[in-house]
């Protein structure tokens, strides 16, 4: 008899899990309170990055910590009350930044990121949206003369891990991006990466592909999850839904749903903001750029140029604080001629992050049939498809496309 599964959460990770399970013959229902791709997956730079293998909490964090503690830096801001309320997560996050902790996590991230772009290309072709993909890489830029050494160290690290990057001088950078102002002393062109022109639309198209193949998509707010006989029952505001298996892919809301089951997940969030701006007449970008020392990304999107801010450590639902996005706006205008806003709103989202900056992928301890897929921090858009493939392979007893051990829920749950 065909097994049934309900996937809770219709971001990139949840939709990818639904597609991967459906491909293996399971009867899949996907449920979310909003339309697919409208929450965390909506707001990112749209980069499918082969080079995002260095976690934020790496040994270099200790050198930068003093400047972050002042709470004025564009890269990292924090709400003190939130940190004091989450000492376990903060200490665990800092503990993972020790040098001896780095290599296994880099290897785990490599195993996730390596297959990501080929999987996205396949899904985009199947969903009929291959035209949304720009296979032009992205640029990492430094302004100061000291940035040259940082760029060289970054290039060496990435090439040692098999990532193709090219160092560019000012002339080569201008040839790639003629609309950039000549303020950068060093640049790296990440050639193994790609980007999309509207991340939310990509998730939406993947969900439409899932529905076209016979999957069920429900828009309803899940309020509880519990055992029901040999299976699982999802309670939502609009009714109850029973299935043999349940997958929690609810991003920053996952821990709350699991807590009543006695599963205490050390999940925190890294909040971020974005705005869209119009370019000056005749000016354009061919690919996203990351201005390292100014701590922003600028990415060409369907609506204009998307300006993204750094990390804000705050409660998921705390009031907005636009300090970081306001701080980087004039710096972005130094690099590129942004004009008026393309829309009136500022988007804010929350990236779900575990202390080791690795996702949780696998079956929940002591809860047969309950599967977890969340915690992909800043790379959920990139790594959603491979996360889905790993989870579906585990569900079906197949070899996974990456070693699942580093992502096992048992490293935090018992």
Legacy VTK file of the C-alpha trace (Angstrom):
# vtk DataFile Version 3.0
C-alpha trace
ASCII
DATASET POLYDATA
POINTS 414 float
0.000 0.000 0.000
1.259 3.495 -0.838
2.533 5.353 2.188
1.211 8.834 2.848
3.236 11.769 4.142
2.398 15.332 5.065
5.134 17.952 4.700
4.685 20.956 6.986
6.226 24.068 5.467
6.216 25.228 1.846
9.509 27.076 1.618
12.324 25.846 -0.583
13.212 23.020 1.820
9.633 21.821 2.308
8.721 21.951 -1.381
11.940 20.114 -2.240
11.154 17.406 0.326
7.662 17.048 -1.146
9.037 16.659 -4.687
11.697 14.154 -3.651
9.224 12.010 -1.689
6.663 12.192 -4.492
9.303 11.038 -6.983
9.758 7.913 -4.871
6.100 7.002 -5.034
4.727 8.362 -1.747
1.396 10.145 -1.552
2.396 13.625 -0.434
0.464 16.564 1.000
2.209 19.928 1.426
0.741 22.404 3.934
1.615 25.974 4.869
-0.226 29.012 6.170
0.890 31.028 3.138
1.425 30.360 -0.532
4.646 28.476 -1.339
7.800 30.545 -1.145
6.263 33.517 0.657
8.125 33.297 3.979
11.880 32.842 4.591
12.595 31.594 1.048
11.180 34.785 -0.421
13.866 37.158 0.795
17.395 36.296 -0.275
19.902 37.334 -2.907
18.862 34.447 -5.150
22.379 33.012 -5.282
22.860 29.266 -5.680
26.330 29.385 -4.264
28.972 26.705 -4.615
31.257 28.706 -2.330
29.092 29.041 0.822
31.089 26.388 2.646
32.448 28.592 5.444
29.970 28.862 8.343
29.400 32.271 9.916
30.732 30.958 13.236
34.220 30.155 11.954
37.500 30.901 13.770
37.599 34.349 12.160
34.576 35.292 14.259
36.815 35.684 17.320
38.850 38.388 15.574
35.704 40.272 14.558
33.853 39.826 17.842
35.160 43.045 19.487
33.832 45.229 16.662
30.494 43.402 16.687
30.077 43.885 20.455
29.623 47.617 19.923
26.366 46.798 18.109
27.046 49.333 15.372
28.434 47.071 12.649
26.430 46.476 9.470
27.428 42.786 9.356
25.998 41.774 12.747
23.571 43.502 15.115
21.911 42.013 18.180
19.202 42.623 20.742
20.837 42.185 24.149
17.678 40.853 25.764
17.433 38.152 23.126
21.012 37.025 23.713
20.505 36.935 27.475
17.363 34.834 26.974
19.251 32.299 24.828
22.618 31.715 26.536
22.760 28.039 25.556
22.472 28.778 21.865
24.957 31.658 21.995
27.559 29.618 23.893
27.053 26.663 21.553
27.375 28.925 18.504
30.623 30.425 19.836
31.955 27.014 20.855
31.575 25.819 17.254
33.842 28.686 16.135
36.889 26.938 17.639
39.486 26.012 14.989
39.231 22.264 15.605
35.502 22.380 14.875
35.828 23.918 11.427
36.991 21.178 9.045
34.140 18.686 9.678
31.537 21.410 9.231
33.131 22.689 6.027
33.123 19.126 4.682
29.455 18.720 5.626
28.519 21.994 3.926
30.484 20.973 0.837
28.462 17.759 0.634
25.231 19.788 0.672
26.291 22.552 -1.650
28.129 20.506 -4.275
25.012 18.883 -5.814
22.773 21.938 -5.358
23.183 23.743 -8.677
22.736 20.618 -10.862
19.587 19.726 -8.900
18.197 23.244 -9.310
18.933 23.190 -13.038
17.031 19.931 -13.404
14.059 21.188 -11.394
13.945 24.515 -13.241
13.900 22.705 -16.561
11.119 20.379 -15.382
9.158 23.338 -13.990
9.587 25.347 -17.208
11.495 28.220 -15.598
15.059 27.629 -16.791
14.969 31.197 -18.116
15.036 32.510 -14.523
18.563 31.164 -13.966
21.642 33.307 -14.646
24.713 31.128 -15.029
27.016 34.114 -14.554
28.291 33.474 -11.019
28.563 36.297 -8.516
31.209 38.786 -7.397
32.878 39.169 -4.011
34.405 42.636 -3.672
36.814 44.450 -1.351
37.327 48.217 -1.153
40.477 48.681 0.943
44.027 47.954 -0.101
44.086 45.443 2.751
41.282 43.662 0.962
43.781 42.313 -1.542
45.239 39.979 1.063
41.767 38.956 2.213
40.749 38.206 -1.363
43.871 36.116 -1.932
43.269 34.132 1.271
39.671 33.570 0.263
40.709 32.444 -3.232
43.234 29.986 -1.822
40.700 28.519 0.606
38.045 28.041 -2.066
40.404 26.587 -4.666
41.741 24.164 -2.045
38.120 22.947 -1.781
37.613 22.613 -5.515
35.623 25.831 -6.044
36.404 27.764 -9.237
37.093 31.443 -8.580
38.974 34.024 -10.600
40.787 37.026 -9.153
39.992 40.200 -11.095
41.888 43.456 -11.352
40.051 46.763 -11.792
40.045 46.507 -15.578
38.687 42.950 -15.616
36.038 43.871 -13.031
34.943 46.832 -15.138
34.655 44.586 -18.187
32.332 42.216 -16.306
30.293 44.938 -14.600
30.703 48.246 -16.417
28.061 49.985 -14.290
29.974 49.507 -11.035
31.831 52.561 -9.799
35.626 52.018 -9.673
35.967 51.867 -5.879
37.083 48.254 -5.423
40.704 47.205 -5.046
40.109 43.439 -5.242
37.464 41.129 -6.636
36.732 37.427 -6.944
34.447 36.029 -9.620
32.718 32.904 -8.267
32.303 30.915 -11.460
30.659 27.768 -10.061
27.674 29.697 -8.724
24.494 30.955 -10.376
21.558 33.139 -9.424
17.860 33.610 -10.104
15.824 36.714 -10.807
13.082 36.066 -8.211
13.563 33.398 -5.502
9.931 33.332 -4.405
8.788 32.629 -7.951
11.202 29.690 -8.187
9.737 28.081 -5.053
6.243 28.762 -6.393
7.102 27.065 -9.688
8.542 24.024 -7.906
5.327 23.771 -5.869
3.275 24.025 -9.064
5.357 21.180 -10.522
4.602 19.111 -7.408
0.864 19.821 -7.785
0.921 19.038 -11.520
2.372 15.626 -10.693
-0.545 14.853 -8.399
0.586 16.340 -5.100
-1.826 18.107 -2.762
-1.068 21.669 -1.648
-3.070 23.009 1.304
-3.069 26.551 2.604
-3.787 26.334 6.318
-2.018 27.238 9.554
-0.728 24.225 11.459
-1.288 24.488 15.211
-0.289 21.040 16.520
1.372 17.771 15.589
0.929 14.444 17.349
0.812 10.678 17.078
-2.365 9.113 15.698
-2.300 5.328 15.874
0.689 4.154 13.854
0.900 7.460 11.994
0.773 11.189 12.585
-1.965 13.802 12.848
-1.477 17.402 11.821
-3.996 19.777 13.365
-4.567 23.023 11.502
-7.056 25.845 11.892
-9.060 24.424 8.990
-9.130 20.799 10.129
-7.089 17.683 10.855
-4.916 15.717 8.453
-3.639 12.176 9.076
-0.702 10.492 7.351
1.703 7.615 7.848
4.647 10.012 8.042
5.152 13.689 8.841
7.984 15.985 7.773
8.616 19.194 9.709
10.214 21.699 7.321
8.839 24.791 8.962
12.064 26.770 9.119
12.156 29.201 12.055
8.799 27.921 13.357
9.934 24.287 13.593
11.074 24.296 17.228
7.734 25.580 18.502
5.798 22.837 16.729
8.091 20.130 18.105
8.304 21.331 21.711
5.015 19.747 22.877
6.413 16.378 21.748
9.299 16.752 24.183
11.736 17.631 21.398
13.683 20.694 22.497
15.544 21.953 19.448
18.261 24.596 20.047
17.075 26.659 17.092
17.655 30.379 16.801
17.202 32.788 13.916
19.373 35.187 11.970
17.088 37.943 10.782
17.696 39.918 7.619
16.074 42.680 5.564
15.839 43.597 1.905
14.594 46.442 -0.255
14.324 46.939 -4.007
15.691 49.987 -5.807
15.629 51.183 -9.383
18.957 51.610 -11.197
19.934 54.858 -12.867
19.030 55.098 -16.533
21.119 52.718 -18.616
22.945 51.174 -15.619
22.683 47.479 -14.765
24.249 44.481 -13.005
24.786 41.142 -14.726
25.123 39.176 -11.490
24.837 39.651 -7.713
27.657 41.399 -5.887
28.801 41.022 -2.291
30.554 44.099 -0.916
32.479 42.380 1.884
33.666 45.377 3.881
30.359 47.236 3.584
28.357 44.087 4.522
25.605 44.026 1.905
24.611 42.163 -1.238
23.078 43.763 -4.302
21.320 41.431 -6.714
19.479 42.086 -9.991
15.862 40.989 -9.612
12.636 41.107 -11.575
11.543 44.171 -9.603
14.861 46.027 -9.624
18.057 45.769 -7.582
17.589 43.893 -4.303
19.666 45.297 -1.451
20.130 42.863 1.443
21.415 43.562 4.948
23.605 41.622 7.377
22.614 39.416 10.314
20.366 40.606 13.120
20.266 38.356 16.199
16.820 39.004 17.616
13.630 37.138 18.429
11.893 35.960 15.278
8.851 38.165 15.905
10.532 41.223 17.446
9.632 44.603 15.908
11.550 45.661 12.828
14.786 47.596 13.205
15.886 49.117 9.913
19.269 50.326 11.208
21.313 47.841 9.185
19.516 48.319 5.877
19.709 52.101 6.343
23.409 51.799 7.176
24.291 49.897 4.001
22.162 51.940 1.583
24.623 54.858 1.199
27.509 52.382 0.913
25.682 50.556 -1.876
25.114 53.868 -3.653
28.860 54.480 -3.539
29.283 51.305 -5.577
26.294 51.487 -7.902
23.866 54.272 -8.929
20.673 53.252 -7.132
17.829 55.743 -7.480
14.345 55.594 -5.951
12.792 52.582 -4.214
10.997 50.189 -6.564
8.405 49.463 -3.850
7.316 51.009 -0.566
7.956 48.032 1.712
11.007 46.618 3.480
10.976 42.836 3.737
12.197 41.038 6.853
12.771 37.324 7.305
14.333 34.874 9.743
16.898 32.221 8.822
16.711 29.151 11.103
20.127 28.360 12.549
21.416 25.632 14.857
24.589 26.178 16.919
26.795 24.303 14.444
25.283 26.090 11.403
24.307 22.734 9.870
20.716 21.687 9.109
18.831 18.932 10.874
17.897 16.190 8.382
16.572 12.832 9.517
14.107 10.974 11.704
13.349 12.424 15.123
14.638 10.298 18.034
11.913 8.338 19.864
9.348 9.371 17.243
9.196 6.824 14.393
7.750 8.322 11.235
8.478 11.931 12.227
11.119 13.431 9.954
12.921 16.756 10.324
14.346 19.066 7.654
15.212 22.571 8.837
18.057 24.752 10.083
19.663 25.512 6.701
20.546 29.050 7.877
21.485 31.350 4.964
21.742 28.604 2.360
18.246 27.125 2.467
17.430 28.408 -1.015
20.594 26.840 -2.439
20.478 23.575 -0.504
16.735 22.894 -0.387
16.742 20.340 -3.245
19.644 18.292 -1.872
18.104 18.438 1.623
14.934 16.967 0.119
16.881 14.246 -1.677
18.751 13.251 1.502
15.560 13.093 3.545
13.609 11.149 0.912
16.447 8.657 0.509
16.495 8.062 4.278
12.709 7.655 4.382
12.859 5.064 1.604
15.969 3.239 2.808
18.083 4.304 -0.165
21.683 5.544 -0.236
21.633 9.306 0.355
23.385 11.709 -2.054
25.466 12.974 0.889
26.509 11.456 4.195
23.557 12.227 6.494
25.540 11.734 9.722
26.586 15.406 10.205
22.929 16.462 9.915
21.429 13.784 12.188
18.813 15.129 14.630
20.386 12.980 17.354
23.316 15.388 17.668
20.934 17.732 19.558
17.897 15.585 20.377
17.669 12.418 22.435
LINES 1 415
414 0 1 2 3 4 5 6 7 8 9 10 11 12 13 14 15 16 17 18 19 20 21 22 23 24 25 26 27 28 29 30 31 32 33 34 35 36 37 38 39 40 41 42 43 44 45 46 47 48 49 50 51 52 53 54 55 56 57 58 59 60 61 62 63 64 65 66 67 68 69 70 71 72 73 74 75 76 77 78 79 80 81 82 83 84 85 86 87 88 89 90 91 92 93 94 95 96 97 98 99 100 101 102 103 104 105 106 107 108 109 110 111 112 113 114 115 116 117 118 119 120 121 122 123 124 125 126 127 128 129 130 131 132 133 134 135 136 137 138 139 140 141 142 143 144 145 146 147 148 149 150 151 152 153 154 155 156 157 158 159 160 161 162 163 164 165 166 167 168 169 170 171 172 173 174 175 176 177 178 179 180 181 182 183 184 185 186 187 188 189 190 191 192 193 194 195 196 197 198 199 200 201 202 203 204 205 206 207 208 209 210 211 212 213 214 215 216 217 218 219 220 221 222 223 224 225 226 227 228 229 230 231 232 233 234 235 236 237 238 239 240 241 242 243 244 245 246 247 248 249 250 251 252 253 254 255 256 257 258 259 260 261 262 263 264 265 266 267 268 269 270 271 272 273 274 275 276 277 278 279 280 281 282 283 284 285 286 287 288 289 290 291 292 293 294 295 296 297 298 299 300 301 302 303 304 305 306 307 308 309 310 311 312 313 314 315 316 317 318 319 320 321 322 323 324 325 326 327 328 329 330 331 332 333 334 335 336 337 338 339 340 341 342 343 344 345 346 347 348 349 350 351 352 353 354 355 356 357 358 359 360 361 362 363 364 365 366 367 368 369 370 371 372 373 374 375 376 377 378 379 380 381 382 383 384 385 386 387 388 389 390 391 392 393 394 395 396 397 398 399 400 401 402 403 404 405 406 407 408 409 410 411 412 413
